[in-house]
Amino acid sequence: MTVRPRRSVLYMPGSNARALEKARELPADGLILDLEDAVAPEAKAQAREAIAKALRNGGFGDREVIVRINGLDTRWWVDDLTIVAAARPDAVLVPKVSDPGQLQDLAARIVDMGTDPHVRVWAMMETPLAMLNVGEIAAAALDSETRLSGFVMGTNDLAKDTRARIVPGRAPMLPWLMTCVAAARAFGIDILDGVYNDLGNAEGFADECRQARDLGFDGKTLIHPRQIEACNDAFSPAPEEVEAARKIIAVFDQPENQGKGVVQIDGRMVERLHADMARRTVEIADAIAKREPAAQRQLA
């Protein structure tokens, strides 16, 4: 399966035509065209049509384009799904998924509509019930009809509903963040961290990107284009990391090491599991380099 970089995924309001046009030129790995929180009730229909038109017009290049529909408990989601899915985004993002039954309901609608099989489903993890049911929700990915391919943390909504404070280091949230990462990994889906609200605090944002990377997230969702560069930097393997990974792979690929579980590299014992990790590092680096010629030269 091809590895797809998802370092930076930017929310863009579906009601803002200028933003949708600008999105085609931004260096984000992905875009979430939003029909939910960023769009007022009276603007939902217009935003829905604008997003569908933008998708049909294309021009997004290698960027992954995801559309966040309105929640399954609203009057808008059926029209959102009907119109947007026909325009074939890469995925539909469903807000406030709290139990696997919601994904089954969505799957039934998707099947009835005959939606293109390439359109995937992502789920927002942002309610207390989602934290309690995250294992069962992630397990829905085992049913191919759900098309579940990823989680997106909704940390603002989670903080509101739990009354946990959003503080530097995110100590109150760490148990939930790590539980969601574990569930995603257990069932083979990707996971994106939530947004960082303080646009004026570049250092704090960079710290949180690095924390999310270290926690195991594939990338982070963003609220402003100015956050893209720092986010991409945090989630891109460093040149020395890629070099070390290539060396590990090369040693394990030597004929005399084919059957070994452990080898010695530069005086250090390295297990085959580290080779598996190294291969993913190289795959991500190579995929990034295809998008960024400068990165290709740096990693060569």
N, C-alpha and C positions, 0 to 999 in steps of 0.2 A: 504494500500500500504506500502511495506517495505521501511523504511528509509535507505538510503545508505550514509555513510560518504563520503564526497568529500572535505576533508580539504586541502589536498595537491595533486596537479596534475602536474606531471613533463613532460616537453617537452623532447623528445628523438629523435635525427636525425635518420631517417629511413635508411640512407646510412652507418651508423656506426654499423657493426655487433657486435662489442664488447659491445657497449652501449645497444643494444637490448638484449644481453645475460645478462648483469649486471642488467637490469631493473627487471628481475624476482626476485631479492633478495632485492630490495629497499623497505623501509617502507612507501612509498607513497601510498595514497589511490587510485590514478589513474595515468595513463600514457597517454601522447599524442605522438604517434609515427608519426613523421612529414614527410610529402612529399612535403611541400611547402617551406617556407623560409630557412629551414636548409639544403636543398638539391639543389645542382647545376643542371642546366638544363640537362647537359650531364649524370647526375647520377640518373635522375628520374626513368627510367625504372628498373634499378638495385635495387634501394631502394624500389620500389613498390613490386618487387618479394621477396625481403628480408623480408619486413614486412608481406606479405602474408604467407611466410614460417614460420616466428616466430609465427604468430597467429595459424597456423595449428598445430605447435608443442606444443603450450600451455605452461603450467608451470607458468602462471602468478598469480596463486592462487586467492585470493579475490580482487586483484587489478582490477579496471575498466580500460579497454584498449580501447582507442579512437584513431582513425587514422585521422589526418588532411590531407585532399586531397588538390589538387591545386584548385585555384579559378575557378568558372564557366565561366569565360571569358578567360580561357587559353586552350591550345590544349591538356593538360594532364588529365583533370579531368574525362573524360569519361573512359579512361583506368584505372585511379586510382580507380574509383568507381567499375568498372567491376571486377577487380582482387581482390581488398581488401575486398569488401563487401561479396564476395563468401567465404572468409576465416572467416567470422562472428566475427568481432570485436564487442565490446559492443555498439560502436557508431561511426559515421562518423562526423568529424568536418569540416564545410564549411567556408572558409575564406571570408571576405569582403561581407557579406550579407547586402545589402542595401535596399531591398524591398521584400515583401512577395512573389512576383512573382518568384523570384529565387528559393525559397523553393518549390513552386508548380512545377517548371521545374524539380527540383531534384526528387521530389516525383514521377513524371511520369516515369522517368528513373528507379527509384527503383522498382516501380510496374511492369514495363515491364521486369525487370531482375528476378522477382520472389524472391527478397531478403528476407532472413529469417526475420520474424516479430520482432525478438528480437533485431535486429540491429536498433539503434535509430539514430537521427540526432541532432547535436548541431550546433549552428551558432555563428561565430565570430562577435562581435559588435565592429567595428574598423574604420568606415568611418563617415564623417559628415552626409551623407544621412541616415545612420543607426540610428544616434541620432535623426533625425527628424522623422523617420518612425518606431521607436522602438515599439510603441504600436501596429501598424498593423503587424509588424514582429512577435511579441509575440503572437498575436491573431491567427497566422497560426497554433499554437498548438491545436486549437479547431478542426482542420481538421485532423483526425487520419492518413490520408495518408501521411501527411508531416513528421510524426514521431518526430516532434520537441519536445525535452526534456530539452534543456538547452541553455544558452548563455555563451560565454567566452569573456571577455573584451580584446580587442587588444589595450592596451593603448599606445604602441609605435607608431603604425600606426595612431592612432587617434591624437596623439600629432603632428606627421609629417604633416598630412593633415589639421589640424586646426591651426597649428603654436602655439598651447598652449605649455607652458613650463612645463616640468616635474620637480616639486620642492617638497621639504619636505612638507608633509601635503596635497599635491595635490589639493590645492584650485581651480586652473583653471579647473580641471576635475570633481570636486564634483557634479555639476549639472547633468552632463552626467552619472556619475556612479549611482547616486540616481534615475535618470529617468529610467535607465536600470533595476535596482533592482525593482522599482515599477512595470514596465511592466512585468517582469518575475513573480513576485508574483501575479499580476492580472490574469495571465493565467496559473498559476500552474506549472511553469518550474523552474529549478534550475539555478543558475548563479555563475560563477567563476570570481574572480578578475584577472586583468592583472599581468604581471611579474614585478619583481623589478630588475633593471639592475646592481646595484652596489654590486657585490659579496663581496667586501672588507668591506662593511658597515653593519655588523651584527645587530647593534643597530637600524639603519634606517630600515632595513628589518623587524625586529620584530615589530617596531612601525607601519609599513604599514600593516602588518598582523593583528594586533589588530584593526587598523582603519577599514580594510575591514570587519572584524568580526562585529564591531559595526555598520557599515553601512548596514549590513544585508546579505552580501555575504555568500554563502555556503562553500567557500574555495578559494584558490588562485592558480594560475598557476605559475610554477617555472622553472628556467633555469639551476639549478645545484642541484645535490643530497645533497650538504651541507645545502641547505635551507629547507629540508624536516622537520627536527626535530622541528625547531622553528615555522614553519607553523602549524604542527600538534598540538603543544602546544597551540598556539593562538586560534585555532578553536575547541579545545576539551573543553567541559564543565568542569569547576573546580569542585573538589569533593564537596565543600560546596554548589555550585550551584545545583549539582545533588541532594544532601541531602535535600535542600530547596524545590526542585521540587517534590521530592517523598513525602514530608510532605504535600504540597499543594494538590497533587493528593489524598493522603490518607484521608484528611479532606473532600474533595468534594465527595469522594466515600462512606462516612459514610451514612447509610440509612436516617438519619434525615436531611441530606444536599442535597439529590438527586434533589430536585426541586428548590433549592436556586440558585440565581444568584450571591449573595455576601455572604461571610462568614468572620468571624474574626479569624485570626491566629496570635498568639503572639501579640495581641493588634493592629494588622494592618488589615484593610479591604481589602479583596482579592476577585476579581471578577472571574467569571467562565472563562473568556477569559484567565486569568492567568493560570488556570488549563490546558487549551488547550496548552498554551505555555510550561507549565511544562511537559506535556506528550511528546512533541517533544524533549525537552531537555533530558528526560530519554531515549527515543527511540534512540537518537543519541549516548548517553553515553553507552547504552547497546550494540549497534552495534559496537562501537569502542572497547569495552571490549572484544567482541568475537574475534576481530582481535589481540588484545594486552593483553595477559594474565596478564601482570604486571598492566595494567590499571584496569582489572577486580578485582584484589586484592585490589587496591587502592580505588575503588568505592564501594566495598562490604559493 
